[in-house]
Amino acid sequence: TLSLHDALPISLAISLEQLGHILYLQEDPACLPYYQEALALAQRIHDTAEEVVLAGSLGNAYLTVPGLHDLDQAQHWFQHGLDLTPQHYRVGRAKMLGSLAGVAFQRLQEARTAHQPESVLLDHLNAAIEGYQQALDLFSPHDAQNLATAHNQLGIIYSLAGDPLRSRHHYQQAIKFDEARGDIYSAGQTRYNVALLLYRHGQPSDALLYVRAALHDFERTGPGAAQDIAKAQDLITHLETDAR
């Protein structure tokens, strides 16, 4: 039972977390001390649920804020959040597994840039695939948003791995779930990625079908998708020119 003695630290921890989140959205490294102070308060009163939330926030900060970028720290905090999440809370565990997969994917990208050995790339690739697949297995079949995200990430990863069949399968699943939740813009982005995938693998006619469908999605989205519309039109022109 929550006591009056605990109520103030909980309220303060949540306020600190919210301040940290505002700064995080601005990619400001100053978010870190707010998250850390909120975490210390949550740990002091043994508020495990809030500690899990803050572990995820710290992981995201270390993963995405340029001034804080540290994949080891990001992995540490996502793993900490996963370790604290009960087995029966499938959504929470799935999100942490997806976040850990995101760290592995970032390691893969950085290893590619650094021209690291193929064995290192393969380890990161397999870790990313395994993490997103584990997340997929835990999400509810009705959780369209999280399923779309995980499938899209797997589509990207398999594309990088040179496996167009698996990549296209996951992209198509992402499109299905995006449309199920009415996210036409994301569906268009994924269709555009499928078009690029097909073009790279010698299927320009199928690529043209996908990019035309992507253009239709972007046009339905409205003025906010102007850059995407121009990008899709450029690819259509390129494919049509090649087909002549």
Residue pairs with C-beta under 8 A, 6 or more apart in sequence:
2 10
6 45
6 47
9 41
9 42
9 44
9 45
10 41
10 42
10 45
10 47
10 50
12 38
12 41
13 38
13 39
13 41
13 42
13 47
13 50
13 54
14 38
14 50
16 34
16 35
16 37
16 38
16 41
17 34
17 35
17 38
17 50
17 53
17 54
17 57
19 34
20 31
20 32
20 34
20 35
20 38
20 57
20 61
21 31
21 57
22 31
23 30
23 31
23 34
24 31
24 35
24 57
24 60
24 61
24 65
27 64
27 65
27 66
27 67
28 65
28 67
29 65
29 67
29 68
31 61
31 65
32 58
32 61
32 68
35 54
35 57
35 58
35 61
36 58
38 50
38 54
39 51
39 54
39 55
39 58
42 48
42 50
42 51
42 54
43 51
48 84
51 84
52 81
52 84
52 85
52 92
55 77
55 78
55 80
55 81
55 84
56 77
56 78
56 81
56 95
56 96
56 99
58 73
58 77
59 73
59 74
59 75
59 76
59 77
59 78
59 81
59 99
59 103
60 74
60 99
61 68
62 68
62 69
62 70
62 71
62 73
62 74
62 77
63 69
63 71
63 74
63 99
63 102
63 103
63 106
71 103
71 106
71 107
71 110
74 103
74 106
75 100
75 103
78 96
78 99
78 100
78 103
79 96
79 100
81 96
81 99
82 93
82 96
82 97
82 100
85 92
85 93
85 96
86 92
87 93
90 138
90 139
90 140
91 138
91 139
91 140
91 143
91 146
93 138
94 134
94 135
94 136
94 138
94 139
94 146
95 135
95 146
97 131
97 132
97 134
97 135
97 138
98 131
98 132
98 135
98 146
98 149
98 150
98 153
100 131
101 127
101 128
101 129
101 130
101 131
101 132
101 134
101 135
101 153
102 128
102 131
102 153
104 124
104 125
104 127
104 128
104 131
105 124
105 128
105 153
105 156
105 157
107 124
107 127
108 121
108 124
108 125
108 128
108 157
108 160
111 120
111 121
111 124
112 121
112 160
125 157
125 160
125 161
128 153
128 157
129 154
129 157
129 158
132 150
132 153
132 154
132 157
133 154
135 146
135 150
136 147
136 150
136 151
136 154
139 146
139 147
139 150
141 147
144 177
144 178
144 180
144 181
145 177
145 181
145 183
147 173
147 177
148 173
148 174
148 177
148 178
148 181
148 183
148 186
149 174
151 170
151 171
151 173
151 174
151 177
152 170
152 171
152 174
152 186
152 190
154 166
154 167
154 170
155 167
155 168
155 169
155 170
155 171
155 174
155 190
155 193
155 194
156 167
156 193
157 167
158 164
158 166
158 167
158 170
159 167
159 193
159 197
161 167
164 197
164 198
164 200
164 201
167 197
168 194
168 197
168 198
171 190
171 193
171 194
171 197
172 194
174 186
174 190
175 187
175 190
175 191
175 194
178 184
178 186
178 187
178 190
179 187
184 217
184 220
184 221
185 217
185 218
185 221
185 224
185 225
185 228
187 217
188 213
188 214
188 215
188 216
188 217
188 218
188 221
188 225
188 228
188 232
189 214
189 228
191 210
191 211
191 213
191 214
191 217
192 210
192 211
192 214
192 228
192 231
192 232
192 235
194 207
194 210
195 207
195 208
195 210
195 211
195 214
195 235
195 239
196 207
196 235
197 207
198 204
198 206
198 207
198 210
199 207
199 235
199 239
204 239
204 242
204 243
205 243
207 235
207 239
208 236
208 239
208 240
208 243
211 232
211 235
211 236
211 239
212 236
214 228
214 232
215 229
215 232
215 233
215 236
218 225
218 228
218 229
218 232
219 225
219 229
221 228
